[in-house]
């Protein structure tokens, strides 16, 4: 048999709990129980660290990509510069000239 626990939540946290439970079609109690179990599990810190590492890695890759400056292939750049309608039937650009 489960034991009863009453808690007071910040209104913002309660709204998030209600929204999450509604989206999943589950009870608030079930979501809260799962969240507490996850928080108290021995590997919770390891999971949180792995999640944080993945997010940081993604941010680093995005920052490096932005630092390089997103580039377009030369043909696309020329097409945009000249106007796509004038290049609709044009042949590919010859870089050897």
C-alpha positions in Angstrom: 0.0 0.0 0.0 1.2 3.5 -0.8 1.7 6.2 1.8 0.1 9.6 1.6 2.2 12.8 1.2 0.9 16.3 1.0 3.2 19.0 -0.4 2.9 22.7 -1.2 4.1 23.7 -4.6 4.9 27.0 -6.1 2.1 28.0 -8.5 4.5 27.9 -11.5 5.6 24.4 -10.7 2.0 23.3 -10.0 1.0 24.7 -13.5 3.8 22.8 -15.1 2.8 19.6 -13.3 -0.8 20.0 -14.4 0.2 20.7 -18.0 2.6 17.8 -18.1 0.1 15.4 -16.6 -2.6 16.5 -19.0 -0.4 16.1 -22.1 0.6 12.6 -21.0 -2.9 11.6 -19.9 -1.6 10.6 -16.4 -2.5 11.7 -12.9 -0.5 14.5 -11.1 0.3 12.0 -8.4 1.9 9.5 -10.8 4.0 12.3 -12.4 5.1 13.6 -9.1 6.0 10.1 -7.8 8.0 9.4 -10.9 9.8 12.7 -10.6 10.7 12.1 -7.0 11.8 8.6 -7.7 14.0 9.8 -10.5 15.5 12.6 -8.4 16.3 10.2 -5.5 17.7 7.4 -7.7 21.4 6.7 -7.3 22.1 7.3 -11.0 20.2 10.6 -11.2 23.3 12.7 -10.9 25.0 10.7 -13.7 22.0 11.1 -16.0 21.8 14.8 -15.3 25.5 15.2 -16.0 25.2 13.2 -19.3 22.3 15.3 -20.4 24.1 18.5 -19.6 27.2 17.3 -21.4 25.1 16.5 -24.5 23.5 19.9 -24.4 26.8 21.7 -24.0 28.4 19.7 -26.8 25.5 20.7 -29.1 25.9 24.4 -28.1 29.6 24.2 -28.8 29.1 22.7 -32.2 26.4 25.4 -33.0 28.7 28.2 -31.8 31.6 26.9 -33.8 29.4 26.7 -36.9 28.2 30.2 -36.4 31.8 31.5 -35.8 32.9 30.0 -39.1 30.0 31.8 -40.8 27.4 29.7 -42.5 28.3 29.5 -46.2 26.3 28.5 -49.3 27.7 26.7 -52.3 29.1 29.1 -54.9 26.3 28.3 -57.4 23.6 29.2 -54.8 25.4 32.4 -53.9 25.6 33.5 -57.5 22.0 32.5 -58.1 20.9 34.7 -55.2 23.2 37.6 -56.2 22.1 37.7 -59.8 18.5 36.7 -59.4 17.0 33.2 -59.7 14.7 34.0 -62.6 17.7 35.0 -64.8 19.6 31.8 -64.0 16.7 29.4 -64.4 18.0 28.0 -67.6 21.7 28.9 -67.0 24.5 26.4 -67.2 26.6 25.6 -64.2 29.3 28.1 -63.4 32.7 27.2 -64.9 35.4 28.0 -62.3 38.3 27.4 -64.7 38.0 30.7 -66.5 
